[in-house]
Amino acid sequence: MKKRLTMIAVATLIVATATAGGLMTNTNYHIAFDRMMARGASLDIDAAYSNPAGLAWGHEGFQLSLNFQKPWQYRDIELTRNGQKTLYEGKASAPIVPALFASYKKDRWAVSTMIGIVGSGGFVEYKQGVPMFNVLLQSMLATNGINPDTYSLDSEMKGKQYIYGGQVNFTYKILDCFSAAVGIRANYYDGYYRGHVKAVEHPMFGDVAKLLLDVDQKGWGFTPMISVNYHQGPLTLTARYEFRTKLNPKNETNILDAGLGAKVVEYMVKTEPNAEAKLAALQAQLGAYTAPYQNDVRTRYDMPALLSVAAGYEFSPKLRATLEYHFFDDKNAKMANDRQNELKHGTHEILAGIEYDINEKFTVSCGGQRTDYGLADGYQQNTSFACDSYSIGLGGAWNINEQVRLNAGYFISLYSNYDKQTTYGLETYSRTNNVIGIGLDWKF
């Protein structure tokens, strides 16, 4: 039990994205996504991410786009144990999330860039801790004769995870109806994990036990990408492939401490004949299982390869629609402790969107997305879980003049709860997610 508890104490607190996309990858950067979802056949400035090859049919000259989004999310765990239900509320938040797009096209060539938060992006906090963390500490102490009603439990977990990215693409129109693009993105991982569980205020021992974690992680990775675009009349067909990104951030460990309280140790030494051997064995276990979180140790957080294909059709000069598919190859992207092997399959996403020009000034749009992660019990953890979802987006655009367009959008993700039976009770994972955004596009 001590071995399992220690492993959980230093478990990575992966902050699930409060945005759209796969387990480690965001796909919503431009507000056009928020209001339409399926943007894989775009020929506008947001194609700098979603369809770089399509910029061969974009605006001749310079384009610039600045976007701001505000996500908010809850990630709750309900524990049903011995007929009682306990809700552990996890609040995920992020400040205003910006993204910048730019492109320049001349004749058959185009060059473009996108800068944004390409993976995860936010903070999560469980002010009550998480059930497996708390229950296992109580169980460990109970096996040593210290019952939960004799002490108070002080528990909290929180974490941050951002993957910042900047990419550049080069596009060339090979034929009048066919273009291709190549690009590369630099990704910077920045995260921290902070948590503690302490058994305190015991009438005889005072502080009974503690598990403390404070680790920062930083690292770099690079993503090559290719895309192609076929555009003939009202039809646009596209494909984009991002190669797997190896992320292997290094620990900057500030605190890593686990063990029994001083008075408990003193009591064991006085009353147990083999106390020194037991304490030495405990410290050896703690050292072995906290080793991955020592200073300078690295942990894998790969971003998976991504295949995106889309078909767009212009039914009239005012009405356009797109159907799109994403596949994230999560099972071949390394995660901490090879958790990717527990997944049933990689992430499948189906997206659809429609856009209508009311007149020369105003456009309205809406869309939807279905996300299936291939989840399994072995993948789901209190410190990192996902739920399959449906997302719905809507919004509009205002052409202020011939050079400037204002975009506004909102989308909500509706998640399916996930039930997991554990040795200490039934856990139900649930999530809510909302994003609002506004942005400006300029043409020069």
C-alpha positions as CSV (number, residue, x, y, z in Angstrom):
1,M,0.0,0.0,0.0
2,K,2.9,2.4,0.8
3,K,4.4,1.7,-2.6
4,R,1.1,2.5,-4.4
5,L,0.6,5.7,-2.3
6,T,4.0,7.0,-3.1
7,M,3.6,6.5,-6.8
8,I,0.3,8.4,-6.7
9,A,1.9,11.2,-4.6
10,V,4.3,11.9,-7.4
11,A,1.9,11.2,-10.2
12,T,2.0,13.8,-13.0
13,L,-0.9,16.2,-12.8
14,I,-1.7,16.6,-16.5
15,V,-4.0,19.6,-17.1
16,A,-6.5,18.6,-19.7
17,T,-7.1,21.2,-22.3
18,A,-10.0,23.6,-21.9
19,T,-10.1,23.9,-25.6
20,A,-10.8,21.7,-28.6
21,G,-8.7,18.9,-30.1
22,G,-6.9,15.7,-28.9
23,L,-5.5,14.6,-25.6
24,M,-2.3,16.8,-26.0
25,T,-3.2,19.0,-29.0
26,N,-5.4,22.1,-29.5
27,T,-7.1,22.8,-32.8
28,N,-9.0,26.0,-32.0
29,Y,-6.8,29.1,-32.5
30,H,-8.8,31.3,-34.8
31,I,-12.3,32.6,-33.8
32,A,-13.6,31.2,-37.1
33,F,-13.2,27.7,-35.5
34,D,-15.3,28.7,-32.5
35,R,-18.2,29.8,-34.7
36,M,-18.0,27.1,-37.4
37,M,-15.8,24.2,-36.0
38,A,-14.9,22.7,-39.4
39,R,-12.2,24.9,-40.9
40,G,-10.0,22.3,-42.7
41,A,-11.0,23.6,-46.2
42,S,-10.5,27.3,-45.3
43,L,-8.8,29.6,-47.8
44,D,-8.9,32.6,-45.4
45,I,-6.1,33.7,-43.0
46,D,-7.0,30.9,-40.4
47,A,-5.7,28.5,-43.1
48,A,-2.2,29.4,-41.8
49,Y,-3.0,26.6,-39.3
50,S,-5.9,24.6,-40.6
51,N,-5.0,24.4,-44.3
52,P,-1.7,26.1,-45.2
53,A,-1.8,24.8,-48.8
54,G,-5.1,26.6,-49.3
55,L,-3.4,30.0,-48.9
56,A,-2.5,29.7,-52.6
57,W,-6.0,30.9,-53.2
58,G,-6.0,33.5,-50.5
59,H,-5.7,37.2,-50.4
60,E,-3.0,38.7,-52.7
61,G,-0.6,40.6,-50.4
62,F,-0.4,40.7,-46.6
63,Q,-3.0,39.4,-44.1
64,L,-2.9,39.6,-40.3
65,S,-5.2,38.2,-37.6
66,L,-5.2,38.7,-33.9
67,N,-7.5,36.4,-31.8
68,F,-8.5,36.2,-28.1
69,Q,-10.3,33.4,-26.4
70,K,-11.5,32.8,-22.8
71,P,-12.1,29.2,-21.8
72,W,-13.6,28.0,-18.5
73,Q,-14.0,24.4,-17.4
74,Y,-14.8,22.1,-14.4
75,R,-13.3,18.7,-14.0
76,D,-15.2,16.9,-11.2
77,I,-14.7,13.4,-9.6
78,E,-17.6,11.9,-7.7
79,L,-16.6,9.0,-5.4
80,T,-19.3,6.5,-4.3
81,R,-17.9,4.6,-1.3
82,N,-19.7,2.6,1.3
83,G,-23.0,4.0,0.1
84,Q,-21.9,7.6,0.4
85,K,-21.1,10.1,-2.4
86,T,-18.3,12.7,-2.2
87,L,-17.8,15.3,-4.9
88,Y,-14.2,16.5,-5.6
89,E,-14.5,19.7,-7.6
90,G,-11.7,20.5,-10.0
91,K,-11.7,24.0,-11.4
92,A,-9.8,24.5,-14.6
93,S,-9.1,28.0,-15.8
94,A,-6.9,30.0,-18.1
95,P,-6.4,33.7,-18.7
96,I,-7.3,35.3,-22.1
97,V,-5.6,33.0,-24.7
98,P,-4.2,34.9,-27.7
99,A,-3.3,33.6,-31.2
100,L,-1.6,35.5,-34.0
101,F,-1.8,34.7,-37.7
102,A,0.0,36.3,-40.6
103,S,0.5,35.5,-44.3
104,Y,1.9,37.0,-47.5
105,K,0.9,35.8,-51.0
106,K,2.4,36.8,-54.3
107,D,1.3,34.9,-57.5
108,R,1.8,31.2,-56.9
109,W,3.7,31.5,-53.6
110,A,2.6,32.2,-50.1
111,V,4.4,32.2,-46.7
112,S,2.5,32.2,-43.4
113,T,2.9,31.8,-39.7
114,M,0.8,31.1,-36.6
115,I,1.7,31.7,-33.0
116,G,-0.5,30.3,-30.1
117,I,-1.0,27.8,-27.3
118,V,-0.9,24.6,-29.3
119,G,-1.3,22.1,-26.5
120,S,-3.4,22.2,-23.3
121,G,-3.3,25.7,-21.9
122,G,-4.5,26.4,-18.4
123,F,-4.6,25.6,-14.7
124,V,-6.5,23.1,-12.6
125,E,-7.0,23.0,-8.9
126,Y,-8.6,20.4,-6.5
127,K,-8.9,22.2,-3.2
128,Q,-10.0,18.9,-1.5
129,G,-7.3,16.9,-3.2
130,V,-8.4,13.8,-5.2
131,P,-10.0,10.6,-3.9
132,M,-7.3,8.1,-4.6
133,F,-4.7,10.4,-3.0
134,N,-6.7,10.9,0.1
135,V,-8.2,7.4,0.5
136,L,-4.9,5.6,0.1
137,L,-3.2,7.8,2.7
138,Q,-6.0,7.0,5.1
139,S,-5.7,3.3,4.3
140,M,-2.0,3.3,4.8
141,L,-2.3,4.9,8.2
142,A,-5.2,2.6,9.2
143,T,-3.0,-0.5,8.6
144,N,-0.6,1.0,11.1
145,G,-3.4,1.5,13.7
146,I,-4.0,5.2,13.1
147,N,-7.7,5.6,12.2
148,P,-9.1,8.6,10.1
149,D,-11.2,9.9,13.0
150,T,-8.1,10.6,15.1
151,Y,-6.5,13.2,12.7
152,S,-7.4,15.9,10.2
153,L,-6.7,15.6,6.5
154,D,-5.1,18.6,4.7
155,S,-5.1,17.9,0.9
156,E,-4.8,20.0,-2.3
157,M,-3.6,19.4,-5.8
158,K,-3.1,21.9,-8.6
159,G,-1.1,22.1,-11.8
160,K,-0.4,24.2,-14.9
161,Q,0.4,23.0,-18.4
162,Y,1.1,25.1,-21.5
163,I,2.6,24.2,-24.9
164,Y,3.4,27.3,-26.7
165,G,3.9,27.0,-30.5
166,G,5.1,29.1,-33.4
167,Q,5.1,27.7,-37.0
168,V,6.0,28.9,-40.4
169,N,4.6,27.4,-43.7
170,F,5.7,27.7,-47.3
171,T,3.0,27.2,-50.0
172,Y,3.2,26.8,-53.7
173,K,0.5,26.4,-56.3
174,I,1.8,23.5,-58.5
175,L,-1.2,23.5,-60.8
176,D,-4.1,25.9,-61.3
177,C,-6.2,23.5,-59.2
178,F,-3.6,22.0,-56.9
179,S,-1.2,23.3,-54.2
180,A,1.1,22.0,-51.5
181,A,2.7,23.4,-48.4
182,V,5.5,22.4,-46.0
183,G,6.1,23.8,-42.5
184,I,7.6,23.4,-39.1
185,R,6.5,24.4,-35.7
186,A,8.6,24.9,-32.6
187,N,6.8,23.9,-29.3
188,Y,7.8,25.0,-25.8
189,Y,6.4,23.0,-22.9
190,D,5.9,24.9,-19.6
191,G,4.2,23.3,-16.7
192,Y,4.2,22.8,-12.9
193,Y,2.7,20.3,-10.5
194,R,2.0,21.2,-6.9
195,G,0.3,19.0,-4.3
196,H,0.2,17.8,-0.8
197,V,-1.6,15.4,1.5
198,K,-0.9,15.8,5.2
199,A,-2.4,13.9,8.1
200,V,-2.3,16.5,11.0
201,E,-3.6,17.3,14.5
202,H,-3.4,13.8,15.9
203,P,-3.7,14.0,19.7
204,M,-0.6,12.0,20.3
205,F,1.6,12.4,17.3
206,G,0.6,15.8,15.9
207,D,1.6,15.6,12.2
208,V,1.3,11.9,11.3
209,A,2.4,11.8,7.7
210,K,3.1,14.0,4.7
211,L,3.4,13.8,0.9
212,L,4.6,17.0,-0.8
213,L,5.3,17.7,-4.4
214,D,6.4,20.9,-6.2
215,V,8.0,20.4,-9.6
216,D,8.4,22.7,-12.6
217,Q,8.9,21.1,-16.1
218,K,10.2,22.8,-19.3
219,G,11.2,21.4,-22.6
220,W,11.3,21.9,-26.4
221,G,10.0,19.9,-29.4
222,F,9.6,20.4,-33.2
223,T,6.7,19.4,-35.5
224,P,7.2,19.0,-39.3
225,M,4.0,19.3,-41.3
226,I,2.8,18.9,-44.8
227,S,-0.5,19.8,-46.5
228,V,-2.1,19.6,-50.0
229,N,-5.2,21.4,-51.4
230,Y,-7.3,20.7,-54.5
231,H,-9.6,23.6,-55.5
232,Q,-11.7,23.6,-58.6
233,G,-14.9,25.7,-58.9
234,P,-17.1,25.3,-55.8
235,L,-15.2,22.2,-54.5
236,T,-12.2,22.2,-52.1
237,L,-10.5,19.0,-51.0
238,T,-7.6,19.1,-48.5
239,A,-5.3,16.9,-46.4
240,R,-2.8,17.9,-43.7
241,Y,-0.4,15.8,-41.7
242,E,1.5,16.8,-38.6
243,F,4.3,14.4,-37.6
244,R,4.7,13.3,-34.0
245,T,6.3,15.8,-31.7
246,K,8.8,14.5,-29.1
247,L,8.5,16.4,-25.9
248,N,10.8,15.4,-23.1
249,P,10.7,18.2,-20.5
250,K,13.2,18.3,-17.6
251,N,12.3,18.6,-14.0
252,E,13.1,21.6,-11.9
253,T,12.3,20.1,-8.5
254,N,11.6,22.5,-5.7
255,I,10.1,20.1,-3.1
256,L,9.8,16.4,-3.1
257,D,9.1,15.0,0.4
258,A,7.2,12.0,1.7
259,G,7.3,10.2,5.0
260,L,6.1,9.8,8.6
261,G,6.0,12.6,11.1
262,A,8.9,13.0,13.6
263,K,6.9,11.9,16.6
264,V,5.6,8.8,14.8
265,V,9.2,7.8,13.9
266,E,10.2,8.5,17.5
267,Y,7.4,6.3,18.8
268,M,8.3,3.4,16.4
269,V,12.0,3.5,17.5
270,K,10.9,3.2,21.2
271,T,8.3,0.6,20.8
272,E,9.2,-1.6,17.8
273,P,12.2,-3.9,17.9
274,N,12.8,-3.7,14.1
275,A,11.9,0.0,13.8
276,E,15.2,1.0,12.1
277,A,15.0,-1.6,9.5
278,K,11.4,-0.8,8.7
279,L,12.1,2.9,8.5
280,A,15.1,2.3,6.2
281,A,13.0,0.1,3.9
282,L,10.3,2.8,3.8
283,Q,12.9,5.4,2.8
284,A,14.3,3.1,0.2
285,Q,10.8,2.7,-1.3
286,L,10.2,6.4,-1.2
287,G,13.5,7.1,-2.9
288,A,12.9,4.5,-5.7
289,Y,9.5,5.8,-6.6
290,T,10.2,9.5,-6.3
291,A,13.3,9.1,-8.5
292,P,11.4,10.1,-11.7
293,Y,10.6,13.4,-10.1
294,Q,14.0,14.3,-8.9
295,N,15.7,17.4,-10.3
296,D,16.9,17.2,-14.0
297,V,14.9,14.0,-14.7
298,R,12.9,14.0,-17.9
299,T,9.3,12.9,-18.6
300,R,7.7,12.3,-22.0
301,Y,4.6,14.3,-23.1
302,D,4.6,13.7,-26.9
303,M,2.1,15.5,-29.1
304,P,0.7,12.8,-31.4
305,A,0.8,12.7,-35.2
306,L,-2.3,14.3,-36.6
307,L,-4.1,13.5,-39.9
308,S,-6.7,16.0,-41.0
309,V,-8.8,15.7,-44.2
310,A,-11.6,18.0,-45.3
311,A,-14.1,18.7,-48.1
312,G,-15.6,22.1,-48.6
313,Y,-18.3,23.1,-51.0
314,E,-19.7,26.4,-52.0
315,F,-23.4,25.9,-52.8
316,S,-23.8,29.6,-53.8
317,P,-21.8,32.8,-53.5
318,K,-23.4,33.2,-50.0
319,L,-23.6,29.6,-48.7
320,R,-20.6,27.3,-47.8
321,A,-20.2,24.1,-45.9
322,T,-17.3,21.8,-44.7
323,L,-17.0,18.3,-43.5
324,E,-13.8,17.3,-41.8
325,Y,-12.1,14.3,-40.1
326,H,-9.2,14.3,-37.6
327,F,-7.1,11.3,-36.4
328,F,-4.7,11.8,-33.5
329,D,-2.3,8.8,-33.3
330,D,-2.2,8.9,-29.5
331,K,-1.2,5.2,-29.1
332,N,2.2,6.0,-30.8
333,A,2.9,9.2,-28.8
334,K,4.9,8.5,-25.7
335,M,3.3,9.5,-22.3
336,A,4.5,9.2,-18.7
337,N,4.7,5.5,-17.7
338,D,3.6,4.5,-21.3
339,R,-0.1,5.3,-20.5
340,Q,-0.7,5.5,-24.2
341,N,-0.7,1.7,-24.3
342,E,-3.9,1.7,-22.2
343,L,-5.9,3.5,-24.9
344,K,-8.2,1.4,-27.1
345,H,-7.3,3.5,-30.1
346,G,-6.2,7.0,-31.1
347,T,-8.6,10.0,-31.1
348,H,-11.2,10.2,-33.8
349,E,-12.9,13.5,-34.5
350,I,-15.7,14.3,-37.0
351,L,-16.5,18.0,-37.7
352,A,-19.1,19.8,-39.8
353,G,-19.8,23.4,-40.3
354,I,-21.9,25.8,-42.4
355,E,-21.4,29.5,-43.1
356,Y,-23.9,32.0,-44.7
357,D,-23.4,35.6,-45.9
358,I,-26.5,37.6,-44.9
359,N,-25.2,40.4,-47.0
360,E,-21.8,42.0,-47.8
361,K,-21.4,43.1,-44.2
362,F,-22.5,40.2,-42.1
363,T,-21.9,36.4,-42.0
364,V,-23.3,33.8,-39.6
365,S,-22.1,30.3,-39.0
366,C,-22.5,27.2,-36.8
367,G,-20.9,23.8,-36.6
368,G,-20.4,20.7,-34.5
369,Q,-17.7,18.2,-33.5
370,R,-17.7,14.7,-32.1
371,T,-14.6,13.5,-30.2
372,D,-13.9,9.8,-29.4
373,Y,-10.6,9.3,-27.4
374,G,-10.7,5.5,-27.2
375,L,-10.7,5.7,-23.4
376,A,-10.1,2.7,-21.1
377,D,-10.0,2.3,-17.3
378,G,-6.2,1.8,-17.4
379,Y,-5.8,5.2,-18.9
380,Q,-8.1,7.2,-16.6
381,Q,-6.5,8.6,-13.5
382,N,-7.7,11.1,-10.9
383,T,-4.8,13.3,-11.9
384,S,-5.4,13.0,-15.6
385,F,-8.7,11.9,-17.2
386,A,-10.7,12.6,-20.4
387,C,-14.3,12.3,-21.4
388,D,-15.7,11.8,-24.9
389,S,-17.7,14.8,-26.1
390,Y,-19.9,16.6,-28.6
391,S,-19.1,20.3,-29.2
392,I,-21.4,22.9,-30.7
393,G,-20.2,26.3,-32.0
394,L,-21.9,29.4,-33.4
395,G,-21.1,33.0,-34.1
396,G,-20.6,35.5,-36.9
397,A,-18.4,38.0,-38.7
398,W,-18.7,41.6,-39.5
399,N,-16.9,43.1,-42.5
400,I,-16.2,46.5,-41.1
401,N,-14.7,47.6,-44.4
402,E,-12.9,45.9,-47.3
403,Q,-9.7,45.5,-45.1
404,V,-11.0,44.7,-41.6
405,R,-13.3,41.8,-40.4
406,L,-14.4,41.3,-36.8
407,N,-15.1,37.6,-35.8
408,A,-17.0,36.6,-32.6
409,G,-17.8,33.0,-31.6
410,Y,-18.8,30.7,-28.7
411,F,-18.7,27.0,-28.4
412,I,-19.7,24.5,-25.7
413,S,-18.5,20.9,-25.2
414,L,-21.0,18.4,-23.8
415,Y,-19.2,15.5,-22.2
416,S,-20.2,11.9,-21.5
417,N,-19.5,10.9,-17.9
418,Y,-17.0,8.0,-17.4
419,D,-17.5,5.5,-14.6
420,K,-14.5,3.5,-13.2
421,Q,-14.7,0.9,-10.5
422,T,-11.7,1.1,-8.2
423,T,-10.6,-0.9,-5.1
424,Y,-12.0,1.8,-2.9
425,G,-15.2,2.7,-4.7
426,L,-16.9,3.9,-7.9
427,E,-15.4,7.0,-9.5
428,T,-17.4,9.1,-11.9
429,Y,-15.5,11.5,-14.0
430,S,-17.3,14.5,-15.5
431,R,-16.4,17.7,-17.3
432,T,-17.9,21.0,-18.5
433,N,-16.3,23.3,-21.0
434,N,-17.2,26.7,-22.6
435,V,-15.1,29.1,-24.8
436,I,-15.9,32.6,-26.0
437,G,-13.7,34.5,-28.5
438,I,-13.3,37.6,-30.5
439,G,-10.7,38.5,-33.2
440,L,-9.8,40.9,-36.0
441,D,-8.6,40.1,-39.5
442,W,-6.7,42.7,-41.6
443,K,-5.9,42.7,-45.3
444,F,-3.2,45.0,-46.8
